[in-house]
Each structure stands twice: as structure tokens, then as C-alpha cells.
Amino acid sequence: MSNDIPAVSVIIPVYNAAEFLKDGLNSLLKQTLREIEIICVDDGSTDGSLVILKEFEKTDARIRVIHQENQGAGAARNNGMDVARGKYLAFLDADDIWESDYLECQKKLIEIYPDAGIYSTAFYSLEKGKRKLRNVLINEHTHFLVHDYFKESVMNGLSICWTSSLCLKKEMIKEIPMFRVGIKRGEDLDLWLRIALNYDVAYLNLPKVFYRTGLSDSLTSDYSKNGEFPYYEWFNFTSESSYYRKYVILVVYIHAKNAFIHHDYDTCLAELWSVKTIVWRFKWAERLLLLVISWIKSK
């Protein structure tokens, strides 16, 4: 490992990602910004992911591999951040891919907006061989400051910040607690929310990341109530944004919808009833369908 301080520390939590792991790592090694360190945290993989990581570690001095017992993505990222030496932190999920100039673009965004709390970009989603453009915001400029993260996210229909498409200042984690541990989904959204309560988001309105979605075995595949962060706890926070409550409702709705898609009907109903305003905005047919399913399961 070089003693030079890297411009960016890239943290990759890995759990049973052997099928796509090499694609993500190769996209890192092709980055035009070379002054980086790559911290791979294996979260107790059982599929050969650790062997792949060790092979890459031998080929590039910038790569460092850490192994931990299975604790979830939040703990893996936290452990990576603990040893990171860079001034800025970037996160790449093991099954995602970056364009070769992704970190170079993030560096330029940081230089233009040094006081922002989060640096984020648009991206493509990849599922079943299809590519869809995501999170391109309505704005005439290629890059800009988002002053109200909650409003933009509501208007966009989902959060404008996704883990593999953003950077943070390392000093930010000294001010704001890191990823929550003990949950398998939502610890990232929770951290972005807590940062966005007090900081602007610098945004690049160009897709620079490829997200794989719909995978069944990863750090973030548990849609059950025990696996996901209880988003309704965010109602205990306060924000000057008139869209804050709408944002929380949106996220709970998305969680309930995903639980429904994954046949976890109990979690779906529980989440809808935890924020009743969502239920009353549902179409009656959809609400009735969920109630009937719950009744059938109880028999």
C-alpha cells in the first residue's frame, strides 16, 4: 500500500457477490482518477467472493481486503470507513459498475461545490438485460446544488441519492453518526436523510453508474420487517422542508410495495398501517386486495 494520501477512499461491502464482483472491481481499476484506495470488506461470504478479492488484492497495491463475520452492509461500510485514509469517501456495492470517469466527475463536482454534504449522480438500472435511465432530475443545468433533498426526491418518485452513485467528505462521519447496524436494508437512506437535514446535495445530472437490481442474494436483499430500517421513526426528526413528511411517506410506501412484491404481506400491511395516510391514498381495490390476502394467510 502506498503511503501517499489518496484523493478518495472507495469502500465496497461484499457478501456472496462472486457472480458480478469482478465486473465491479474491474470498473474501479479503470478509473481515470488514479489517486484512490480501494477497501473491500467481505461480510462473511460463503460463495468464493473472498477468494476473488484476495486475487485482486495481489494485482493492485491500492486494494485492501478486510474480512468480518456477517454483520450486514452498515457494519461493513463502517469498518471500511474506520481505516479509510482519503479526504472523501465513495461507496460501490459489489454488484454495481462505474463508468471509467465516475470518480473524476465526482472530484470536479467537489471542486465546484466544496460546501455540499453529499455529491451524487444519475445512474442506469440493470435488470434482466434491460437498461433504464434513473434519477435524471428536471433541471436545465448539467450540475447544480439541490437545496431541498426531500422535495427533489418526492418529485423524482424515489431518493435522489443512491449508495453507489455518491461521495461524502470523510469529516462528515465525525459530525453525523455512521451507518446504523443490525439491519439489512435502509441504513444508507437513513444516513443520507440525516445529512440532508443540514446540508445541500451537489448533483451531476448525468448517468455514471450501472445499478444491478432484482438480485436475490446480496447484502441488501432482505425485504422483511426484521431486515429493513423502520422508516416511520424518521417522524421523530424535524426539517424546515415542507416535503419532509411526504418524503418519509414515500419511502414507507416503497418499502411496503417491495414487501408485497416479495410476498411478505404481513410486513406490507404493517408498514401501510404504521403511516395510515398512505392507506387512505391507496385505491380501494388495492387496499381491499391486501386485506383479503392478510385474511387468507390468517386462516
N, C-alpha and C positions, 0 to 999 in steps of 0.2 A: 504493500500500500504506500502511495506517495505521501510525503509529509506536507505537501502543498495544500492549502485550504481550498477545497472545491467551491465552485460558484453555487452549485445546487447538490443537495443530497437527495437521491431518489430512493424511496422506500417501497419495497414490494413484499406484501404479505402473501405467503404461498401455502395453500392447502389442497392436496390432491389435484394439482393443475398440470400434470405431466403432458396431457394431450396438446395443450396450447402454450405451455411455458416457454418453449424455445422461440416461438414467434415473438412473444413479448420481450424477451431478453435480447434477441437479435435487433429488434427495433430500437432498443436502448443503445446498443453498441454502434448503431448507425447514426446516432445523433450528431448534428453538425456542431453543437456545443460540446466540446471535449472535456472541459474542466468540471467533471462531475464525479461523485462517488455513488456506487450502487449497493444498497444494503438490502439483501434478500433475507427475510425472516420466515423460515419454514415452521409452520404451525402444527407439527406432528403429522406430516403427510405419511400415507401408507401406500402410495402408488408409484413410487420411484421419483417423485419430484425432487427430493433431497439429492439424489444421485446426479440428476441433471444440473442442479445448482452447483454442486461441487465441481462438475466438469467445466462449467463456465467460469467458475472462480479461478481455475488453473490457467485459463486463457487470457484473462484481463486483470491487471493489478487493481483496477478500480472497483472490482466486485468483492464484496464481503458477505459471507453466508453465516447466519445465526440460526441455531436450532432451538426450539422451545417445545414443551409439551402443549398439546392442543388447548388453547385458551380463547380462540376467536380472533377476528380481524383487528378489533380495537387494541387488544393486548399486543398483537404482533406489530402493529404500526407504532404503538407507544415504545416498545422495546427498540425498534429501529430508530425512532427519534432520539432516544436516550444516548445513542452512540453517534448520531449524525454530527458531522463537522462543518457542513455547509451553512451559509448565511440564510439560504432559502431551502424549503422542503418541497419536494414533489412526490406524488403518490401514483403508483401504477399497479392496478390489480393484475394478478398473474396471467389472466386470460385476455387482457386487452393489449392494444398495439398503439404506438405513437408514430405519427409522421416524422420523418427524419429531422425536420426543422422545428419540432414542437418546443423543445426547451429553449432554442434560440428565440422563438417568438415570445415565449414567456419572459425571457430576460429583457427583451425590448419593452414589453408591457410594464415590467417592473421599473425600468428606467424612466418611462413616461409618467407613471403614476406611483411614485415611491411611497405615498402615504396610504395606499389602499390596504385593506386587511386580507383580501383574497384576490388571486389572479386566476381567471377562468376562461375557458374557450368553448366554442360549439363542438359538436362531435357527430360521428356516424354511429348508428347502432347496427350490429350484425346479428342476424338470426335466420337460421335455415337458408343460408346462402344469399339472403337479401340484405341490401344496404339502404338505410333510411337516414336522412339528414335530420339532426335533432338540435334543439336549443339555439337555433338562429333567431335572434331577437329582432323585433321591429325597431330598427334604428338606421338612419342614413349613413352612419359612420362605420368604418371597419373596426375601430376600437373606441371605447368610451368608458366612463365611470357610471356604475349603477348605484344610485344613492339609496334606493329602496329595494333591497333584495326580495322582500316579501311581495311587493306589488308586481315586480317583474316575474317572479315565479308563478304567481297566481295567473297573470296574463298569459304566461307561457304554458300553463297547464301542468307543470312539474318544476322541481327545483332547477335553477339555472346553474347550480354548482354540483358537479359530479366528481367523485374522488379521482379518477384517472385523468381528469382534464383541468386540474387546478394546482396552484402553488401557494405556499404560505411563507411568511417570514418565520424563521426559527424562533425569534424572540417572542412571537405571538403565543407560543405554548407556555411561556413563562407567566404570561398575563392571564391566559384563559386555560382552564383545565383541559387536559388532552382527551383523547377518545375514551368514552366510557367502556368498561369491560364487563364481561358476563352476559353479553347479548350478541346475537349473530346477524342482526340487521338493524340499520338505523343509527349506529354510533357515529357514522360520518355526517348524516343530515343534522344530527344533534350538535356536532361541533361547528358546522357551517352556520347554523342558526345562532349559536352563542356568539360567534364572531360578528355576524351580520347585524346583531343588535347594536353594535357600536362602531362598525366600520363600513366603508364603501367597498364595492366589488369592482375591480378593473376587469373589463371584458373584451375579449377578442372574438369578433363575430364571424370567425372562420373555423371550419371543422378541422381539427388537428389530431383527433383521437378516434380510434375504432373500438367501440364497446361491444363485446360479445354478450348477448342476452339470452335468456331462456335455458341456461345450463343448469343441470340438476345437481351437480356435486361441486360446491365451491365454498369459500369462506362465507358467502352471503346468500345461501340457498334456502335457509330455514324461514318459512313464512308463518310458522305457528306463533301463538301468543307468547310462548316461552322463549321464542327466538328473537322477537323483534322488540325494539325500544318502545315503551308506552308513550306514544307521541302526545297523548292528551295531557301529559304532565307539563307540556310547554305552556299551558294556560296559566301556570303559576308565574311565568315571566311577563314583563311589561315591555311595550315597544311604542314609540311615537308613530309608527306606521299604522294607518287606518286599515291596511291589508293584513296585519299580523294574524288576527283571528281567522281570517279567510284562508290564510296560508296553512295554519295548523289543521283546519278542517279539510283542506285539500289533501294534505299528507295522510291524515287518518282515513280518508275515503280511498286513496290509492292503496293503502295497506289493506283495507277491508276487501277491495276488489281483487288484489293479488291473493289474499287468503281464499277467496271464493274460487278463483281460477285453479288454485292448488287443492281444492276440495276440503279446505279447513273451514267448514261452515260455522262451527261454534265460534272460532276467532272472528270470522267475518261479522256475525251478528253482535258479538260482544263489543267490537270496535264501533259499529254503527250506533249502538245504543249508548256508548260512552260519550258520544257527541250527537245528541238527538237531532240537532238542526240538520244534520246530513240526511237522517232517515226521512224527515218530512220533505226534503227536496228531492228524494227519490221518486221515480214513477211508481204509482201504486202497484202495477204489475210486478215490478222488480222486488218491491218490498214484500209483497204477498208471497212471491216465489221463495224468498229467503226464509220467511216464516214457515212455509209449508215444509221446506227441506229440514228445518230445525225440528219440526213436529214429527216428521217421519223418522229422523235419527233417534228421537227420544223413545220410539216405540220398540 
